[in-house]
Amino acid sequence: MKVTICIGSACHLKGSREIIKEMQELVAANGVKDKVDLNGAFCSGNCVKEGVCVTVDGTLHSLKPEDCGEFFNKEILGRL
Ligand code: FES
C-alpha cells in the first residue's frame, strides 16, 4: 500500500511533519513496514482542504495531526 503525505508549504504549516513522524511510529509499532510504503510528495494543488493532504493508494484524504491514530486504524490497517 502506498501512502503519500504532502510536504508542500501549506500542508507543512498544517502539520505534515508531525503526521509523517506519527505514521512512521504507527507503521513500526504495528509491524507493517513491509506492507506500507510511506512517501512524501510536493503540493498536489489541494491546499484548500482543511488538513494535510494524504493519499492512500491514490485516494485523497485530508488529515489533521490529531486524527492520525484513527486514520491509521481505519484507512491503513483496516485496508491491508
Ligand atoms: S501544500 Fe499540500 S496540497 Fe498544496
Backbone and ligand atoms as CSV (ligand in chain L), in Angstrom:
chain,resi,resn,atom,element,x,y,z
A,1,MET,N,N,0.841,-1.189,0.000
A,1,MET,CA,C,0.000,0.000,0.000
A,1,MET,C,C,0.884,1.250,0.000
A,2,LYS,N,N,0.527,2.171,-0.843
A,2,LYS,CA,C,1.341,3.374,-0.945
A,2,LYS,C,C,0.642,4.557,-0.260
A,3,VAL,N,N,1.316,5.124,0.715
A,3,VAL,CA,C,0.764,6.258,1.453
A,3,VAL,C,C,1.659,7.461,1.197
A,4,THR,N,N,1.065,8.515,0.687
A,4,THR,CA,C,1.848,9.702,0.347
A,4,THR,C,C,1.360,10.901,1.149
A,5,ILE,N,N,2.299,11.543,1.799
A,5,ILE,CA,C,1.957,12.695,2.648
A,5,ILE,C,C,2.534,13.949,2.006
A,6,CYS,N,N,1.691,14.946,1.821
A,6,CYS,CA,C,2.138,16.180,1.177
A,6,CYS,C,C,3.045,16.977,2.105
A,7,ILE,N,N,4.186,17.394,1.578
A,7,ILE,CA,C,5.095,18.213,2.368
A,7,ILE,C,C,5.248,19.602,1.742
A,8,GLY,N,N,4.268,19.968,0.933
A,8,GLY,CA,C,4.255,21.320,0.370
A,8,GLY,C,C,4.087,22.336,1.487
A,9,SER,N,N,4.305,23.610,1.200
A,9,SER,CA,C,4.344,24.580,2.299
A,9,SER,C,C,3.023,24.727,3.044
A,10,ALA,N,N,1.902,24.695,2.340
A,10,ALA,CA,C,0.611,24.836,3.034
A,10,ALA,C,C,0.374,23.645,3.959
A,11,CYS,N,N,0.638,22.460,3.462
A,11,CYS,CA,C,0.442,21.264,4.295
A,11,CYS,C,C,1.470,21.205,5.420
A,12,HIS,N,N,2.642,21.674,5.141
A,12,HIS,CA,C,3.683,21.718,6.181
A,12,HIS,C,C,3.182,22.528,7.377
A,13,LEU,N,N,2.566,23.673,7.078
A,13,LEU,CA,C,2.053,24.538,8.144
A,13,LEU,C,C,0.929,23.858,8.920
A,14,LYS,N,N,0.227,22.940,8.282
A,14,LYS,CA,C,-0.868,22.247,8.964
A,14,LYS,C,C,-0.381,21.013,9.707
A,15,GLY,N,N,0.922,20.755,9.660
A,15,GLY,CA,C,1.475,19.680,10.493
A,15,GLY,C,C,1.902,18.423,9.765
A,16,SER,N,N,2.321,18.539,8.495
A,16,SER,CA,C,2.693,17.303,7.804
A,16,SER,C,C,3.895,16.601,8.446
A,17,ARG,N,N,4.796,17.367,9.020
A,17,ARG,CA,C,5.946,16.714,9.679
A,17,ARG,C,C,5.508,15.829,10.830
A,18,GLU,N,N,4.583,16.375,11.609
A,18,GLU,CA,C,4.034,15.615,12.735
A,18,GLU,C,C,3.358,14.335,12.247
A,19,ILE,N,N,2.621,14.483,11.144
A,19,ILE,CA,C,1.902,13.325,10.605
A,19,ILE,C,C,2.887,12.267,10.118
A,20,ILE,N,N,3.935,12.703,9.446
A,20,ILE,CA,C,4.927,11.742,8.954
A,20,ILE,C,C,5.556,10.990,10.126
A,21,LYS,N,N,5.915,11.724,11.160
A,21,LYS,CA,C,6.546,11.109,12.330
A,21,LYS,C,C,5.596,10.094,12.963
A,22,GLU,N,N,4.373,10.513,13.140
A,22,GLU,CA,C,3.400,9.637,13.772
A,22,GLU,C,C,3.125,8.395,12.912
A,23,MET,N,N,3.019,8.588,11.614
A,23,MET,CA,C,2.782,7.454,10.705
A,23,MET,C,C,3.939,6.457,10.781
A,24,GLN,N,N,5.161,6.989,10.809
A,24,GLN,CA,C,6.325,6.101,10.881
A,24,GLN,C,C,6.280,5.277,12.158
A,25,GLU,N,N,5.902,5.937,13.253
A,25,GLU,CA,C,5.823,5.229,14.530
A,25,GLU,C,C,4.719,4.181,14.507
A,26,LEU,N,N,3.575,4.548,13.943
A,26,LEU,CA,C,2.452,3.608,13.894
A,26,LEU,C,C,2.771,2.405,13.006
A,27,VAL,N,N,3.445,2.666,11.887
A,27,VAL,CA,C,3.820,1.570,10.986
A,27,VAL,C,C,4.775,0.617,11.710
A,28,ALA,N,N,5.752,1.181,12.405
A,28,ALA,CA,C,6.719,0.350,13.126
A,28,ALA,C,C,6.039,-0.409,14.262
A,29,ALA,N,N,5.200,0.295,15.034
A,29,ALA,CA,C,4.558,-0.313,16.193
A,29,ALA,C,C,3.628,-1.453,15.794
A,30,ASN,N,N,3.062,-1.358,14.591
A,30,ASN,CA,C,2.125,-2.386,14.141
A,30,ASN,C,C,2.786,-3.460,13.280
A,31,GLY,N,N,4.092,-3.326,13.104
A,31,GLY,CA,C,4.837,-4.331,12.339
A,31,GLY,C,C,4.408,-4.461,10.893
A,32,VAL,N,N,4.040,-3.344,10.256
A,32,VAL,CA,C,3.580,-3.423,8.867
A,32,VAL,C,C,4.517,-2.683,7.903
A,33,LYS,N,N,5.774,-2.595,8.306
A,33,LYS,CA,C,6.760,-1.874,7.490
A,33,LYS,C,C,6.882,-2.417,6.069
A,34,ASP,N,N,6.738,-3.720,5.929
A,34,ASP,CA,C,6.871,-4.319,4.604
A,34,ASP,C,C,5.603,-4.162,3.765
A,35,LYS,N,N,4.536,-3.709,4.397
A,35,LYS,CA,C,3.270,-3.589,3.656
A,35,LYS,C,C,2.904,-2.145,3.352
A,36,VAL,N,N,3.442,-1.221,4.124
A,36,VAL,CA,C,3.064,0.179,3.950
A,36,VAL,C,C,4.281,0.974,3.484
A,37,ASP,N,N,4.126,1.588,2.343
A,37,ASP,CA,C,5.201,2.356,1.747
A,37,ASP,C,C,4.897,3.845,1.964
A,38,LEU,N,N,5.607,4.460,2.916
A,38,LEU,CA,C,5.360,5.872,3.235
A,38,LEU,C,C,6.218,6.770,2.350
A,39,ASN,N,N,5.601,7.773,1.793
A,39,ASN,CA,C,6.321,8.690,0.916
A,39,ASN,C,C,5.948,10.129,1.210
A,40,GLY,N,N,6.816,11.028,0.815
A,40,GLY,CA,C,6.495,12.444,0.874
A,40,GLY,C,C,6.213,12.897,-0.549
A,41,ALA,N,N,5.393,13.927,-0.708
A,41,ALA,CA,C,5.128,14.445,-2.050
A,41,ALA,C,C,4.992,15.952,-1.975
A,42,PHE,N,N,5.262,16.594,-3.071
A,42,PHE,CA,C,5.089,18.038,-3.096
A,42,PHE,C,C,3.631,18.380,-3.349
A,43,CYS,N,N,3.331,19.649,-3.242
A,43,CYS,CA,C,1.954,20.123,-3.338
A,43,CYS,C,C,1.218,19.501,-4.527
A,44,SER,N,N,0.028,18.978,-4.217
A,44,SER,CA,C,-0.762,18.367,-5.279
A,44,SER,C,C,-1.899,19.290,-5.698
A,45,GLY,N,N,-1.853,20.540,-5.226
A,45,GLY,CA,C,-2.882,21.504,-5.618
A,45,GLY,C,C,-4.161,21.384,-4.809
A,46,ASN,N,N,-4.082,20.697,-3.678
A,46,ASN,CA,C,-5.274,20.538,-2.846
A,46,ASN,C,C,-5.158,21.270,-1.513
A,47,CYS,N,N,-4.389,22.333,-1.515
A,47,CYS,CA,C,-4.135,23.100,-0.289
A,47,CYS,C,C,-5.402,23.650,0.346
A,48,VAL,N,N,-6.464,23.804,-0.448
A,48,VAL,CA,C,-7.689,24.398,0.093
A,48,VAL,C,C,-8.348,23.502,1.133
A,49,LYS,N,N,-8.001,22.244,1.143
A,49,LYS,CA,C,-8.594,21.333,2.124
A,49,LYS,C,C,-8.132,21.725,3.518
A,50,GLU,N,N,-8.929,21.289,4.490
A,50,GLU,CA,C,-8.701,21.692,5.877
A,50,GLU,C,C,-7.400,21.145,6.480
A,51,GLY,N,N,-7.086,19.934,6.104
A,51,GLY,CA,C,-5.926,19.297,6.728
A,51,GLY,C,C,-4.802,19.045,5.741
A,52,VAL,N,N,-3.891,18.189,6.136
A,52,VAL,CA,C,-2.757,17.815,5.300
A,52,VAL,C,C,-3.236,16.781,4.279
A,53,CYS,N,N,-2.802,16.952,3.031
A,53,CYS,CA,C,-3.223,16.004,2.003
A,53,CYS,C,C,-2.448,14.703,2.126
A,54,VAL,N,N,-3.182,13.629,2.315
A,54,VAL,CA,C,-2.571,12.312,2.424
A,54,VAL,C,C,-3.296,11.411,1.431
A,55,THR,N,N,-2.553,10.736,0.563
A,55,THR,CA,C,-3.227,9.803,-0.326
A,55,THR,C,C,-2.880,8.374,0.064
A,56,VAL,N,N,-3.887,7.525,0.006
A,56,VAL,CA,C,-3.710,6.102,0.280
A,56,VAL,C,C,-4.078,5.382,-1.002
A,57,ASP,N,N,-3.076,4.783,-1.643
A,57,ASP,CA,C,-3.271,4.143,-2.945
A,57,ASP,C,C,-4.056,5.038,-3.893
A,58,GLY,N,N,-3.681,6.309,-3.927
A,58,GLY,CA,C,-4.266,7.228,-4.886
A,58,GLY,C,C,-5.543,7.933,-4.436
A,59,THR,N,N,-6.114,7.526,-3.313
A,59,THR,CA,C,-7.322,8.195,-2.823
A,59,THR,C,C,-6.931,9.311,-1.879
A,60,LEU,N,N,-7.423,10.491,-2.172
A,60,LEU,CA,C,-7.040,11.664,-1.402
A,60,LEU,C,C,-7.840,11.811,-0.104
A,61,HIS,N,N,-7.102,12.070,0.969
A,61,HIS,CA,C,-7.722,12.343,2.262
A,61,HIS,C,C,-7.143,13.644,2.792
A,62,SER,N,N,-7.877,14.248,3.705
A,62,SER,CA,C,-7.397,15.462,4.343
A,62,SER,C,C,-7.285,15.144,5.826
A,63,LEU,N,N,-6.082,15.248,6.351
A,63,LEU,CA,C,-5.827,14.713,7.685
A,63,LEU,C,C,-5.224,15.748,8.624
A,64,LYS,N,N,-5.751,15.781,9.855
A,64,LYS,CA,C,-5.165,16.652,10.871
A,64,LYS,C,C,-4.273,15.789,11.761
A,65,PRO,N,N,-3.197,16.371,12.272
A,65,PRO,CA,C,-2.267,15.559,13.076
A,65,PRO,C,C,-2.965,14.795,14.201
A,66,GLU,N,N,-3.935,15.427,14.849
A,66,GLU,CA,C,-4.578,14.761,15.989
A,66,GLU,C,C,-5.459,13.581,15.569
A,67,ASP,N,N,-5.755,13.474,14.280
A,67,ASP,CA,C,-6.608,12.365,13.826
A,67,ASP,C,C,-5.820,11.192,13.259
A,68,CYS,N,N,-4.503,11.305,13.363
A,68,CYS,CA,C,-3.623,10.301,12.775
A,68,CYS,C,C,-3.911,8.864,13.216
A,69,GLY,N,N,-4.080,8.667,14.523
A,69,GLY,CA,C,-4.280,7.324,15.063
A,69,GLY,C,C,-5.515,6.668,14.474
A,70,GLU,N,N,-6.599,7.413,14.492
A,70,GLU,CA,C,-7.869,6.903,13.984
A,70,GLU,C,C,-7.771,6.614,12.477
A,71,PHE,N,N,-7.166,7.550,11.772
A,71,PHE,CA,C,-6.988,7.406,10.332
A,71,PHE,C,C,-6.174,6.161,10.004
A,72,PHE,N,N,-5.107,5.975,10.748
A,72,PHE,CA,C,-4.225,4.828,10.519
A,72,PHE,C,C,-4.993,3.517,10.682
A,73,ASN,N,N,-5.757,3.436,11.759
A,73,ASN,CA,C,-6.507,2.200,12.015
A,73,ASN,C,C,-7.533,1.928,10.932
A,74,LYS,N,N,-8.235,2.981,10.536
A,74,LYS,CA,C,-9.339,2.809,9.602
A,74,LYS,C,C,-8.858,2.670,8.155
A,75,GLU,N,N,-8.066,3.629,7.710
A,75,GLU,CA,C,-7.729,3.692,6.290
A,75,GLU,C,C,-6.491,2.882,5.914
A,76,ILE,N,N,-5.642,2.609,6.885
A,76,ILE,CA,C,-4.419,1.870,6.537
A,76,ILE,C,C,-4.498,0.435,7.054
A,77,LEU,N,N,-4.522,0.259,8.374
A,77,LEU,CA,C,-4.602,-1.112,8.913
A,77,LEU,C,C,-5.862,-1.807,8.420
A,78,GLY,N,N,-6.969,-1.064,8.394
A,78,GLY,CA,C,-8.243,-1.634,8.008
A,78,GLY,C,C,-8.307,-2.084,6.556
A,79,ARG,N,N,-7.356,-1.648,5.745
A,79,ARG,CA,C,-7.387,-1.984,4.320
A,79,ARG,C,C,-6.270,-2.922,3.904
A,80,LEU,N,N,-5.432,-3.270,4.820
A,80,LEU,CA,C,-4.297,-4.140,4.448
A,80,LEU,C,C,-4.755,-5.559,4.155
L,1,FES,S1,S,0.778,22.060,0.081
L,1,FES,FE1,FE,-0.190,20.147,0.306
L,1,FES,S2,S,-1.638,20.158,-1.284
L,1,FES,FE2,FE,-0.654,22.037,-1.511
